[in-house]
Amino acid sequence: MIADHDRARLFGRGTMAELATRLGDLLDTAVEDRTALNGIYSISVTYAGHAGGPHGVAAQLQPPPPSADPSAPEPLPDIFSALQTELGLKLEKQKVTVKILVVDHLEKTPSGN
């Protein structure tokens, strides 16, 4: 992935499950592959990276304000819009049950091997 203040690019080669893992890391949330697509794909998505947050993605993911300069280039889409327009993939937010293991204390300090 390449990122600067105005743009970010997610690219590589892999399965849809690997793309879901990378998107999960990028968005700091769980992303599950439900495409049922098998195989290895070349991926390249350019999106607005100016928003801040992990790898250029902000929690609010709002598009930049329109420029007053008519010669200014079109603003880049957020990661969600870019995935849909460039790859035909749609990220949908859903509530799911997640198993979590919590260790609240230790009875004995572990020793080295």
Secondary structure, 3 states (H helix, E strand, C coil): CEECCCEEEEEEEECHHHHHHHHHHHHCCCCCCCCCCCCCEEEEEEEECCCCCHHHCCCCCCCCCCCCCCCCCCCCCCHHHHHHHHHCCCCCCCCCCCCCCCCCCCCCCCCCC
